[in-house]
Amino acid sequence: MIDLRSDTITKPTPAMREAMAKAEVGDDVFGDDPTVNALEAYVAELLGKEEAVYMPSGTMTNQVALRVHTEPGDEVILESEAHIYYYEGGAPAALSGVMCRLIKGNEGIFSATDVERVLRPDNYHFPKTKLVCLENTHNRGGGRIFPLSEIEAIARICQERNLKLHLDGARLWNACAATSISEADYAKPFDTVSICFSKGLGAPVGSALVGSQELMKRARRFCKMFGGGMRQAGIIAAGALYALKHHRERLLEDHLNAKILAKGLQQIDGIAIDPEDVQTNIVIFQTKAIPAQTLAQKLQEKGVALLAIGSHSLRAVTNLMVTQEQIQAVPELVEAAMRS
Ligand SMILES: *Cc1c(COP(=O)(O)O)cnc(C)c1O
């Protein structure tokens, strides 16, 4: 099976498993797990922040960040298809009691002017706006990279208006690999950043939230409250640490494979895609005549798994488990599936 459903399907490599098997562990809730501590120190340094907190999932790091920056009744500004809003089970309302104000972006990207337009004066008729969230790269935006200059312009407005700025950086590694901008440079304008080890990097479990010592003290409290206190988590943290050290540069292979796939798909009658839109490892394309679900089913029978993400749109995500030879075979299989 050529599995392009997501970069979350990646499995630990033999070398990663060896690092996990040998990991020193302790009770992390007591702060005693040396491998978790090493991972948190490494991540904080890499992102240029004071402290990092290792948690079980990206949903948890994002939702802890929302809770850290807000009180019930506050307003959070998000892009209309942001993962935090779209794919996290309604958690902003359930766990933080916040209102979400949405900005319609262009493939997930919006401007400082868009933020200014939705801000309201300080008046007791309005909810208190506390937080702006960006996503880089943007999942439903097809892996689109948020331009650093626009992030900095948004950060200036947040500073003027006393708003906090959070980054959902589950795929920040992909943005860094594609642009050669460092993690620390991307993270600098933000108060908190959430990053993920189990997507393209290929670790089995986990995400981290980074920020100032003061904010991370509050984050640890909500992480425990939301059920994220783990014990001998060094076993999974070792996989994350291994992935950080060894799998970031190879993301460029995934990006090249995504381009090859997009160019191949472009040649097929009945498929709409512009390879120029593919900036990282996500390939979104449209089927003009047949439902996306039908094509996905036919492809499954031919040994290719990908996801229908709209009535006529499908998503393929290149990843560590798929070789360039396999990618080169996909357009022909899509064409055959379209004909059958
Ligand atoms: C995958 C993802 C997350 C976190 O997902 P979990 O499955 O909870 O780890 C957060 N944000 C984005 C943009 C993602 O793609």
The ligand as a Tripos MOL2 file, in Angstrom:
@<TRIPOS>MOLECULE
LIG
   15    15     1     0     0
SMALL
NO_CHARGES

@<TRIPOS>ATOM
      1 C1         -1.9790   17.2550   13.2320 C.3       1 LIG1
      2 C2         -2.1230   18.6600   13.6000 C.ar      1 LIG1
      3 C3         -2.2710   19.0580   14.9360 C.ar      1 LIG1
      4 C4         -2.3160   18.1200   16.1230 C.3       1 LIG1
      5 O1         -2.8870   16.9370   15.9620 O.3       1 LIG1
      6 P1         -2.8730   15.7370   17.0320 P.3       1 LIG1
      7 O2         -3.3690   14.6340   16.2070 O.co2     1 LIG1
      8 O3         -3.7370   16.1430   18.1490 O.co2     1 LIG1
      9 O4         -1.4480   15.5490   17.4910 O.co2     1 LIG1
     10 C5         -2.3620   20.4000   15.2080 C.ar      1 LIG1
     11 N1         -2.3000   21.3070   14.2270 N.ar      1 LIG1
     12 C6         -2.1320   20.9810   12.9400 C.ar      1 LIG1
     13 C7         -2.0250   22.0550   11.9180 C.3       1 LIG1
     14 C8         -2.0500   19.6500   12.5760 C.ar      1 LIG1
     15 O5         -1.9130   19.3340   11.2800 O.3       1 LIG1
@<TRIPOS>BOND
     1     1     2 1
     2     2     3 ar
     3     2    14 ar
     4     3     4 1
     5     3    10 ar
     6     4     5 1
     7     5     6 1
     8     6     7 2
     9     6     8 1
    10     6     9 1
    11    10    11 ar
    12    11    12 ar
    13    12    13 1
    14    12    14 ar
    15    14    15 1
@<TRIPOS>SUBSTRUCTURE
     1 LIG1         1 GROUP 0 **** ****
